[in-house]
């Protein structure tokens, strides 16, 4: 059996007590794949240094997973991570041309770090290894490795959306970037919408030969396969969190504090792609349209900060605090505050309890690669009395959770009226309908989990025949 070499921007380095095997989510799934296949997980340590050395820091968990990390120069962090990855690619791939910054030094830093990744990981790669690279930070990495003589199978998975061609062409050197991406043997995207956009670009802009049925892309005599692999949650691991005292206490805290009002919850990183200002506009519209229902509903928004060094993230935090203050100022009473805005993170156990205690889950990204909060909310519900999921039709999870119109309530996150209307539908939905909708969704959440996703991708990668 071939070893697996996982490469990503950041690495889930095992804690001193060797708890890597206890992790959930993507980190847990990748660790499970590494335990099964053997291998190594390589990436950036998250630390900055004055001078790049390329020296590798090794760690090994108690269950045998080895991680290898390098420190990046402060200039690399500014130009590659804060710059090209999060100020150029992230906003562009989330359809936000207005926030996209095109700076030459960002692109230079991005290329430099991908070269440094390739040079550092090269001695760790054995001839029979299969290599799996993750996300937009490392799109050119296969090309760098190929240039150094690596002939192994190399797969790539993009965790964010792929933008339409007419947006992507605004990126300087977009052809160069996608040609580099096509040096991978297998490219995975989250759903058919992002896959169709990718194949359209390859055909229209590069003149590649594209087979829509198989996802085969042939350019300059080289073949790449592109497929959709919708990622899921670590279902069993997440459900085990619901059995803990911490989860039960969190549920009880939420329910007792709402004073017989229905709790509606949103859990999102503090990010403009999540549609948080638009969400608050929709909630404000609901209270404007149904002022008497301020005693029926309390909205809890958990939004831990992220990428605080990027200016657009500082701006969105200020906007959210302003909008929350305006709605609460207009609708609060002595004993009621309609919106609770929590600007910090919580454990998985606590989130499970909060999800179960909330009878409406509000997930309204303007654009999202997948959105696992939607799937976690569904998983956490009480089968005998489940809540209602309100979901943006622009989330990557929408095709799976729409269930032919009989799963989540699908909304346009740009429309305050649509959000307000569906909040009313969710509040008034009878138990029988709530159960029927939940039962349609839980099957895909349980079966199409992160381990299913990992096995599908790795299985397809290992099946590719090398020249």
Secondary structure, 3 states (H helix, E strand, C coil): CCCEEEEEEECCCCCCCCCHHHCCHHHHHHHHHHHHHCEEEEEEEEEEECCCCCCCEEEECCCCCEEEEEEEEHHHHHHHHHHHHHHHHHHHHCCCHHHCCCCHHHHHHHHHHHHHHHHHHHCCCCCCCEEEEECHHHCCHHHHHHHCCCCCCEEEECCCCCCCHHHHCCCCCHHHHHHHHCCCCEEEECCHHHHHHHHHHHHHHHCCEEECCCCEEEECCEEEEEEECCCCCCHHHHHHHCCCHHHHHHHHHHHHHCCCCEEEEEECCCCHHHCHHHHHHHHHHHHHHCHHHHHCEEEEEECCCCCCCCHHHHHHHHHHHHHHHHHHHHHCECCECCEEEECCCCCHHHHHHHHHHCCEEEECCCCECCCHHHHHHHHHCCCCCCCEEEEECCECCHHHHCCCCCCCEEECCCCHHHHHHHHHHHHHCCHHHHHHHHHHHHHHHHHCCHHHHHHHHHHHHHHCCCC
